[in-house]
Amino acid sequence: MPISAAQCTARRAARSAALLAATALLATTAGCSDDGSSATPAESSGPTGLDRLAAQRLEWTPCLPPSPAEGGGPAPTPLPGGTPWECSFMTAPLDYAKPDGETVDLALIRVKAADRDRRIGSLLFNFGGPGVSGVTGLPGFATDFETLRSRYDLVSFDPRGVGRSAPVECASDKELDAYYALDFTPDDAAEEQTLSDAQKKYAAGCEKDSGSRLPYVGTENAARDMDLMRRVLGDDKLHYFGISYGTELGGVYAHLFPRNVGRAVFDAVVDPEAGVEAGALGQARGFQLALDNFAKDCVARAEECVLPGSTVAEIEEFVIGLLAELDEKPIAGIGDRKLTQTQATNGIAQALYSKEFWPYLEQGLDEADGGNGALLLALSDSMNGRSQTGSYSNIQAANAAINCVDFKERYTLGQAKEQLPEFRETSPVFGDFMGWALAGCSQWPVPGAHEHPDVSAAGSAPILVIGNTGDPATPYEGARSMAEALGKGVGVELTYKGQGHGAYNSGDTCVKTTTDAYLLDGKVPASGTVCP
């Protein structure tokens, strides 16, 4: 599958799950509305239905093990000291234009604030994607956010279409194995037809399983869900921490409900002004920059680095040559599955989400050069949401469903092909994959809504916008674009000069203390602050 934006922090990538592939390239530039309706903001779109739903009482119970769509695994264990995780479901309208109509149940998770006497309220997290399960994601980050738990209940959720919240499903595990092994950079007319047929079949599977829900899984409805969540949780303001795509979701929320924004942080920021093509080119540039930095590190370590080449250019030529060989002939991978060119590119991208993964990338490339593709395939599996047992989460299906209902543009394979020269010039390694992935929504059964989201938020409280200069998936320029689009006095820009996807969980003391001071004490830093 073509690579696309990971939707979490660098730490999440290091732990297990850098996301997206296939049609998911478009993840870093989602649109603003999901069904094209003219529904007004939640507070005025039907007082009877929404007031009734806002009055619901959540039943918090011990969390069950994650569902297969959430990725499986054990139930979250209590935090050190014994504080338990609690889970619940919130009922929301399927269509906010019809608040008394059909509903959807959204899965939530929380852990209570440590200092109940100084509790500020709930701090709601979205870890990106779109398609990441917050119910499984938040426990994985618990230690990173322990300082914030001193005064907040930490809360996250599976957005509609994701995980346990009416998940979108598109294909069986066996079908997904075959789909992800396809050649997503076709070299001739026959391969183009094969790819087109596969995308059509995949989209048809999504429609067959989830057709009635597909028009309603977009970003605007998810933002409306968050405001309903705020009311149900009993908070006057929405305090929010959005990461990667979660920054776009937060921006759309701020546009719809500016007066309801409390203390909000956007980390690993999506450029809200970029359309599909500009966003894809930005990602190609970002991943190429990350690969350049990886290669520079390899060169600096000289004999310690096992990859061939004594310059950045030589190392990257080795990578390009390896991918070309895999295009001609896949190599042994895991079990009876082989490593293809597409999966190898995914594996490389997965490792570039965090500097902590660079040793695995070096090892994986070296082993693949020797005919063993197991490590790069395992990295690709992580990106695609495949467990070691062979089951898939629904992260890719949800990602496709949300992106394609958000984006108005529909590139055909032919139109994507016309853009390849620019993509190849931008990134010799990732350009082909990013370029062809423009056609990811070409077969989708539901129309898209917008070219890019509106995040203007006049009247909102300040929003801390954190950009990482070495971020591969959400390039640094997106932070300034977001800060400007939010509006004067709203977007407060903080720069982190680092590597990997995201900044708060990077280990940088400056970023963490600045962010914590804002969320815990309301201390807004000067816009333009730089953390070296």
C-alpha positions in Angstrom: 0.0 0.0 0.0 1.2 3.5 -0.5 2.4 5.2 2.6 0.7 8.0 4.2 0.6 10.1 7.4 1.0 8.4 10.6 -1.3 9.8 13.0 0.3 9.6 16.4 3.3 10.8 18.2 6.8 9.5 17.7 6.4 7.4 20.8 3.4 5.6 19.3 5.4 4.8 16.3 8.1 3.4 18.4 5.7 1.3 20.3 3.8 -0.3 17.6 1.6 1.5 15.3 2.5 4.0 12.6 -0.5 4.1 10.5 -1.9 4.2 7.1 -1.3 2.9 3.8 -3.4 2.2 0.7 -5.8 5.0 0.1 -4.7 6.5 3.3 -2.1 8.9 1.9 -4.7 11.6 2.1 -4.8 11.5 5.8 -2.9 14.6 6.5 -5.3 16.9 4.7 -8.9 16.0 5.6 -11.9 18.1 4.7 -14.3 19.8 7.0 -17.7 18.2 6.4 -18.8 14.7 6.0 -22.2 14.4 4.4 -22.5 17.8 2.7 -25.6 18.6 4.7 -26.3 22.2 6.0 -26.7 21.1 9.6 -26.0 23.9 12.0 -23.7 23.5 15.0 -24.8 20.9 17.5 -26.2 23.3 20.0 -28.8 24.6 17.5 -29.4 21.7 15.2 -32.3 20.2 17.1 -32.7 21.0 20.8 -35.1 18.2 21.6 -32.8 15.4 20.3 -29.5 16.9 21.3 -30.6 18.0 24.7 -32.0 14.6 25.3 -28.7 13.0 24.3 -26.7 15.5 26.3 -28.6 14.5 29.4 -27.6 10.8 29.1 -25.7 9.3 32.0 -22.7 7.3 31.1 -22.2 3.9 32.8 -18.5 3.5 33.5 -17.4 -0.1 33.9 -14.0 -2.0 33.9 -12.6 -2.0 30.3 -12.9 -5.2 28.3 -10.0 -6.4 26.1 -9.8 -4.5 22.8 -12.0 -5.7 20.1 -10.4 -7.1 16.8 -11.3 -3.9 15.1 -9.3 -2.0 17.8 -6.3 -4.3 17.3 -7.0 -6.9 20.0 -4.7 -7.6 23.0 -5.3 -7.6 26.7 -7.5 -5.2 28.7 -5.6 -2.2 30.0 -4.0 -2.7 33.4 -4.4 -0.2 36.3 -1.9 2.6 36.5 0.9 2.3 39.1 -0.8 2.9 42.4 -3.9 1.0 41.3 -6.0 3.7 39.5 -8.2 1.7 37.1 -9.3 2.4 33.5 -13.0 2.8 33.0 -14.9 2.4 29.7 -18.3 3.4 28.5 -20.4 4.2 25.4 -22.0 7.5 24.5 -25.0 7.6 22.1 -24.8 10.2 19.4 -27.0 11.0 16.3 -25.9 9.2 13.2 -26.9 12.4 11.3 -26.7 15.7 13.2 -29.3 17.1 10.8 -31.7 14.5 12.3 -30.9 14.5 16.0 -34.0 12.5 16.8 -33.2 9.9 14.2 -30.9 6.9 14.1 -28.0 6.9 16.5 -24.5 5.5 16.8 -22.7 4.3 20.0 -19.2 5.7 20.6 -16.7 3.9 22.8 -15.0 6.0 25.5 -12.2 5.3 28.0 -11.0 7.4 31.0 -8.8 7.4 34.0 -9.6 9.9 36.8 -7.5 12.8 37.9 -5.1 12.2 40.7 -5.8 15.4 42.6 -9.6 15.5 42.8 -9.6 18.8 44.8 -7.7 20.7 42.0 -9.3 18.9 39.1 -9.8 21.2 36.0 -12.1 18.8 34.1 -11.7 16.3 31.3 -8.8 16.4 28.8 -10.0 14.7 25.6 -7.4 13.1 23.3 -7.4 12.1 19.7 -4.3 10.3 18.5 -4.8 10.8 14.8 -5.2 8.6 11.8 -7.9 9.2 11.0 -8.6 5.7 12.3 -6.6 5.3 15.5 -8.5 3.8 18.4 -8.3 6.2 21.4 -9.6 3.4 23.6 -6.5 1.4 23.0 -4.2 4.4 22.4 -4.6 6.3 25.6 -3.5 3.5 28.0 -0.4 3.1 25.9 0.5 6.7 26.6 -0.5 6.8 30.2 3.0 7.3 31.7 3.7 10.1 29.2 0.6 12.1 30.3 0.9 11.3 34.0 1.7 15.0 34.8 -1.5 16.1 33.1 -3.5 13.5 35.0 -2.7 15.4 38.2 -5.5 17.8 37.4 -7.5 16.2 34.5 -9.5 13.1 33.9 -7.7 11.7 30.8 -10.4 10.7 28.3 -10.3 9.3 24.8 -12.6 7.6 22.4 -13.0 5.6 19.2 -14.4 8.1 16.6 -17.4 6.9 14.6 -16.3 4.2 12.1 -13.3 3.3 14.2 -12.6 0.4 16.5 -15.6 -0.3 18.7 -17.6 2.7 17.5 -19.7 1.1 14.6 -16.5 0.2 12.8 -16.2 0.3 9.0 -15.1 -3.0 7.6 -14.0 -3.6 4.0 -12.4 -7.1 3.5 -11.4 -10.3 5.3 -8.0 -10.8 6.8 -7.0 -13.1 3.9 -8.2 -10.5 1.3 -6.3 -7.8 3.1 -3.1 -9.9 3.0 -3.5 -10.0 -0.8 -4.5 -6.4 -1.1 -1.5 -5.0 0.8 0.9 -7.1 -1.2 -0.3 -5.5 -4.5 2.0 -3.3 -6.6 0.7 0.2 -5.9 3.2 1.8 -8.3 2.1 0.2 -11.6 4.7 0.1 -14.4 2.4 -0.7 -17.4 -1.3 -0.8 -18.4 -1.8 -4.3 -17.1 -0.6 -3.4 -13.6 -2.7 -0.2 -13.7 -5.8 -2.2 -14.4 -5.0 -4.7 -11.7 -4.7 -1.8 -9.2 -7.9 -0.2 -10.4 -9.8 -3.4 -10.1 -8.4 -4.0 -6.6 -9.4 -0.5 -5.4 -12.9 -1.0 -6.8 -13.3 -4.3 -5.0 -12.0 -2.8 -1.8 -14.4 0.1 -2.0 -17.3 -2.2 -2.8 -16.5 -4.3 0.2 -16.7 -1.1 2.4 -20.0 -0.2 0.9 -21.4 -3.7 1.4 -20.5 -3.9 5.0 -21.0 -0.2 6.1 -22.8 1.6 3.3 -25.5 3.2 5.4 -22.9 4.7 7.8 -20.3 5.8 5.2 -21.8 9.3 4.6 -21.6 10.1 8.3 -18.1 9.1 9.4 -16.4 12.4 8.4 -14.4 14.9 10.5 -17.3 17.4 11.0 -19.5 14.8 12.6 -16.6 13.6 14.8 -16.2 17.3 15.9 -19.9 17.5 16.7 -19.5 14.2 18.7 -16.8 15.9 20.7 -19.0 18.7 21.7 -21.8 16.3 22.7 -19.1 14.4 24.7 -18.1 17.7 26.4 -21.7 18.2 27.5 -22.2 14.5 28.6 -19.0 14.6 30.6 -20.2 17.8 32.4 -17.5 20.2 31.1 -18.3 23.8 30.3 -15.3 23.9 28.0 -13.6 21.3 25.9 -10.0 20.8 27.0 -8.3 18.9 24.2 -5.0 17.3 23.1 -5.0 16.5 19.4 -2.1 14.7 17.6 -1.5 14.5 13.8 -5.0 14.2 12.2 -6.3 15.0 15.7 -5.0 18.6 15.1 -7.3 18.8 12.0 -10.2 17.4 14.0 -9.5 19.9 16.7 -9.3 22.8 14.2 -12.7 21.8 12.8 -14.1 21.7 16.3 -12.7 25.1 17.1 -14.3 26.5 13.9 -17.7 25.0 14.7 -17.7 25.8 18.5 -15.1 28.5 19.1 -16.8 29.7 22.4 -16.6 26.1 23.8 -12.8 25.7 23.4 -10.9 25.5 26.7 -7.2 24.8 26.8 -6.2 23.0 23.6 -2.9 21.6 22.2 -2.3 20.6 18.6 0.9 18.4 18.2 2.3 17.1 14.8 0.1 19.6 12.9 -1.8 19.0 9.7 -1.7 21.8 7.2 -5.4 22.8 6.9 -4.8 24.9 3.8 -3.3 22.1 1.7 -5.5 20.3 -0.7 -5.0 16.6 -1.7 -2.1 17.1 -4.0 -0.3 19.7 -2.0 -0.7 17.6 1.1 0.7 14.5 -0.6 3.7 16.5 -1.9 4.3 17.8 1.6 4.4 14.3 2.9 6.7 13.1 0.1 9.0 16.0 1.0 8.7 15.1 4.8 9.5 11.5 4.4 12.4 12.3 2.1 13.8 14.7 4.7 13.5 12.0 7.4 15.3 9.5 5.1 18.0 12.1 4.5 18.4 12.5 8.2 18.6 8.8 8.7 21.2 8.5 6.0 23.2 11.4 7.5 23.3 9.6 10.9 24.4 6.4 9.1 27.3 8.3 7.4 28.3 9.9 10.7 28.7 6.5 12.3 31.0 5.3 9.5 31.9 1.7 10.0 29.3 1.2 12.7 26.6 1.6 10.0 26.2 -1.7 8.0 24.6 -0.1 5.0 26.7 0.3 1.8 27.8 3.8 0.9 29.9 6.6 2.4 27.6 9.5 1.5 23.9 10.3 1.9 23.4 10.0 -1.9 25.1 6.5 -2.0 23.0 5.2 0.9 19.8 6.4 -0.7 20.8 5.0 -4.1 21.2 1.7 -2.3 17.6 2.0 -0.9 16.3 2.9 -4.4 18.1 0.0 -5.9 16.7 -2.4 -3.3 13.1 -1.3 -3.9 13.6 -1.7 -7.7 14.8 -5.2 -7.2 11.8 -6.0 -5.0 9.5 -4.6 -7.7 10.9 -7.2 -10.1 11.1 -10.1 -7.5 9.8 -10.1 -3.9 11.9 -11.9 -1.3 11.2 -14.2 1.6 9.3 -12.5 4.4 7.3 -14.0 7.2 5.9 -17.5 6.8 4.6 -17.9 3.3 4.3 -14.2 2.8 6.9 -12.4 0.7 8.2 -8.9 1.0 7.1 -6.8 -2.0 8.2 -3.4 -3.1 5.1 -1.8 -1.6 5.5 -3.5 1.7 9.2 -2.6 1.9 8.4 1.1 1.3 5.7 0.9 4.0 8.2 -0.6 6.4 10.8 2.1 5.6 8.2 4.8 6.2 7.0 3.1 9.4 10.6 3.3 10.8 11.0 7.0 9.9 8.2 8.0 12.3 10.6 7.8 15.2 14.3 8.1 15.5 14.0 5.3 18.0 13.2 3.0 15.0 16.3 4.0 13.0 18.3 0.9 14.2 15.5 -1.4 13.0 15.4 0.4 9.7 19.1 -0.1 9.3 18.8 -3.8 10.2 15.8 -4.3 8.0 17.4 -2.8 5.0 20.6 -4.8 5.5 18.7 -8.1 6.0 16.5 -7.4 2.9 19.6 -6.8 0.9 20.7 -10.3 1.9 17.3 -11.9 0.9 15.5 -11.8 4.3 12.5 -9.4 4.3 11.0 -10.4 7.6 11.8 -7.2 9.6 10.7 -4.8 6.9 7.5 -6.9 6.5 6.9 -6.7 10.2 7.2 -2.9 10.1 4.8 -2.8 7.2 2.4 -5.0 9.1 2.5 -2.6 12.0 1.6 0.3 9.6 -1.3 -1.7 8.1 -2.7 -2.8 11.5 -1.9 -6.5 11.1 -1.3 -8.5 14.3 1.1 -11.4 14.6 -1.9 -13.7 14.5 -2.8 -12.4 11.0 -5.9 -10.4 12.0 -6.3 -6.8 11.0 -7.7 -3.9 13.0 -10.0 -1.6 11.0 -7.6 1.3 11.0 -7.1 1.3 7.3 -10.8 0.9 6.5 -11.7 3.7 8.8 -9.0 5.8 7.4 -10.2 5.4 3.9 -13.8 6.0 4.9 -13.1 9.2 6.7 -10.7 10.6 4.2 -12.8 9.9 1.2 -15.9 11.4 2.7 -14.0 14.5 3.7 -12.2 15.1 0.4 -14.0 16.4 -2.7 -11.2 15.7 -5.2 -11.4 12.4 -7.0 -8.2 11.7 -9.0 -8.3 8.9 -11.5 -5.2 6.7 -12.0 -4.6 8.5 -15.2 -4.7 11.9 -13.4 -2.4 10.6 -10.7 0.0 9.4 -13.3 0.3 12.8 -14.8 1.5 14.2 -11.5 4.3 11.6 -11.1 7.2 13.8 -12.5 6.7 16.4 -9.7 6.4 13.7 -7.0 9.5 11.9 -8.2 11.5 15.1 -8.2 10.3 15.8 -4.7 11.2 12.4 -3.4 13.2 9.8 -5.4 12.3 7.2 -2.8 8.6 8.0 -1.9 7.4 10.0 -4.8 6.0 7.2 -6.9 4.0 5.9 -4.0 2.7 9.3 -2.9 1.8 10.2 -6.5 -0.1 7.1 -7.3 -1.9 7.3 -4.0 -3.7 10.4 -5.2 -6.2 8.0 -6.8 -7.0 6.3 -3.4 -10.6 7.6 -3.4 -11.3 7.2 -7.1 -13.6 4.3 -6.6 -15.2 5.4 -3.4 -19.1 5.1 -3.3 -19.7 8.3 -1.3 -18.9 11.8 -2.5 -16.4 14.0 -0.7 -17.4 17.3 0.9 -14.5 19.9 0.7 -11.2 20.7 -0.7 -9.8 21.4 2.7 -11.3 22.1 6.2 -12.2 25.5 7.5 -10.5 25.9 10.9 -10.9 29.7 11.4 -11.9 30.1 15.0 -12.5 33.8 15.9 -13.5 34.0 19.5 -11.7 30.8 20.6 -9.4 30.6 23.5 -5.7 30.3 22.6 -4.6 27.0 21.0 -1.0 25.8 21.4 0.2 24.6 18.0 3.4 22.6 18.1 5.5 22.0 14.9 8.5 19.6 14.7 11.1 20.6 12.1 12.0 17.0 11.4 8.5 15.5 11.2 8.0 13.2 8.2 4.3 12.8 8.2 3.0 16.3 9.1 5.7 18.6 7.8 6.8 21.5 10.0 5.2 24.1 7.7 1.8 22.9 8.6 2.1 24.3 12.2 2.5 27.9 11.0 -0.3 27.4 8.4 -2.6 26.1 11.2 -1.7 28.9 13.6 -2.5 31.5 10.9 -5.7 29.8 9.8 -7.0 29.6 13.3 -6.8 33.4 13.5 -5.0 36.2 15.2 -4.8 35.6 19.0 -5.9 32.0 18.7 -3.1 30.0 17.1 0.1 30.1 19.3 3.0 28.6 17.6 5.7 26.5 19.4 8.6 25.1 17.4 10.5 21.9 18.3 13.8 21.3 16.5 13.8 17.5 16.5 13.1 14.3 14.6 10.2 12.0 14.4 6.4 12.5 14.3 5.2 14.8 17.1 7.0 16.7 19.9 5.3 16.3 23.3 6.4 12.7 23.7 9.8 13.2 22.2 11.5 13.5 25.5 12.3 17.2 25.0 12.0 18.9 28.4 11.3 22.4 26.9 8.3 21.2 24.9 6.8 19.2 27.8 7.2 21.9 30.4 5.8 24.6 28.1 2.8 22.4 27.2 2.2 21.3 30.7 2.3 24.9 32.0 -0.4 25.9 29.5 -2.7 22.9 30.1 -2.3 22.9 33.9 -1.8 26.5 34.8 -3.1 28.4 31.7 0.3 30.0 31.0 0.2 30.8 27.3 3.8 31.0 25.8 4.8 33.7 23.4 3.9 32.7 19.8 7.1 31.8 18.0 8.8 30.2 21.0 11.5 27.7 19.9 12.6 24.6 21.8 16.1 23.7 20.6 
